[in-house]
Amino acid sequence: MDEAITTPPTFKRNFFERIYCVEFSPYEWSQHLICIALTKEIVVGTVRFQDEDDRVEGMEYNPIRTFYHDTRPHAIAWSPETSLSVVPKILTFCVVGADFKIRLYNSNLNDVNVYEILEEHKDYINAISYEPEGELLASVSDDHTCKLWAIKEDRKCVSTFYLTSPGTSVCWHGEESGKLLVAEKNGLIRMYNVRSQQAIMSLDSGAVPLTAADWGPNPLKVISMAGGELIIWDVSRPSRPLDERTLYLEGGLTAKFSHTNENLIASIGWPDNLLKVLSLRSKQVILCGKVKLFGGMTWHYKLPYICAGSDRELCFWRVNVN
């Protein structure tokens, strides 16, 4: 594919101010939910596509509830507890702010709308992630730590891993409880066993700065974005990467696996804030889009849609997988 040719978004929604982060819920039972972080507001809504519901024309976005957030948001994570099909409804998620704090929101979309503050980090928090069971929340920060928070109990920090540089990404193993991936700006990626608090494996991207890493739906695959290089590992053979390619000449911002297709990776980088979707099967960039001001990127849980914040627009691209 000629990367100079960019594909316009399949769908767009305009907002009245800049979008800083966006996150689809990554769980089957709450997959229609989307969280959009604006300067001082967190908007939760539903998104439905014609692909799954014939009554929808193209795409339908409906805001449900807006929450106040008194500092610039940096990252969002959905709790696996969230479900609108139970009574009372449960809406719970975390937002990281520029004041080094994590706000844990809880709502029943009726009379309960509260947030609690988790604070122990001493510098910017770059990523957060809920354990699949919903017991723990992990956060990584420029303060060279990864912290684990007991979300269900007293919401206190229960352990700290000390890093050798700022933490840039954190994600849990999708299938094996208690395994955590932590990526650092200096190119190191470590997998920890949370119960023994030991590192069980490390990978070195050999390039800096490492801005993002992700664990695939096939947990043997790990990716990192370092400099402008996308590096792909098979952790059963970690000594050398499966593949590495330069996607961005001036550096990558983020990279994420599709939740349902282990062969699709989306990324955004410089110059031009280009969004690229790479197929590992064909080893080709199969979609190239463009965002104005980067405001986060997220895959739909099930459908082949990638969503990105682009200044005041929310853009959705449908990825055609042959």
QUIRARA-V647265 format. One line per field, one symbol per residue. ss: DSSP state (~ for helix, > for strand, _ for the rest). psi: psi as a letter, one per 30 degrees, with the letter a starting at -180 (. if undefined). burial: I if it has 24 or more other C-alpha atoms within 12 Angstrom, else O. Layout:
# QUIRARA-V647265
ss->???
psi->???
burial->???
This chain:
# QUIRARA-V647265
ss->__________>>>>______>>>>___~~~__>>>>>___>>>>>>>>>_________>>>>>>>>>>____>>>>>>____>______>>>>>>>>____>>>>>>_____>>>>>>______>>>>>>_____>>>>>>___>>>>>>______>>>>>>____>>>>>>______>>>>>>___>>>>>>____>>>>>>>_____>>>>>>_____>>>>>>__>>>>>>~~~_____>>>>_____>>>>>>______>>>>>>____>>>>>>____>>>>>>>___>>>>>>_____>>>>>>__>>>>>>____
psi->kjffjkklkellkklflkkelkjkkgkefgffkkkjjaegkjkkakkklfefjffkjckkkjkekkkkjglkkflkkkkffkkfglklljjklkkklfgglkkjkkkggcfjjlllkjkfkgakkfklkkkffgelkkkklfghlkkkkjefcghlkflkkklflkkflkllkfejkgkkkkklfgfkkkkkjeefhkkfkkkjfgllkjflllklfjffkklljkbgkkkkljffifeklekkkjfkfgklelkkkkffjfgkkklkallghkkkjkkfefhljfkjakldkkhlkkkkeelhkkkkkicgkkkkkkjjj.
burial->OOOOOOIOIOIIIOOOOIIIIIIIIIIOOIIIIIIIIIIIIIIIIIIIIOOOOOOOOOIIIOOOIOIOIOOIIIIIIIIIIIIIOOOOOIIIIIIIIIIIIIIIIIIOIOOOOOOOIIIIIOIIIIIIIIIIOIIIIIIIIIIIIIIIIOIOOOIIIIOIIIIOIIIIIIIIIIOOOIIIIIIIIIIIIIIIOIOOOOOOOIIIIIIIIIIIIIIIIIIOIIIIIIIIIIIIIOIOOIOOIOOIIIIIOOIIIIIIIIIIIIIIIIIIIIOIIIIIIIIIOOOOIIIIIIIIIIIIIIIIIIIIIIIIIIIIIIIIIIIOOO
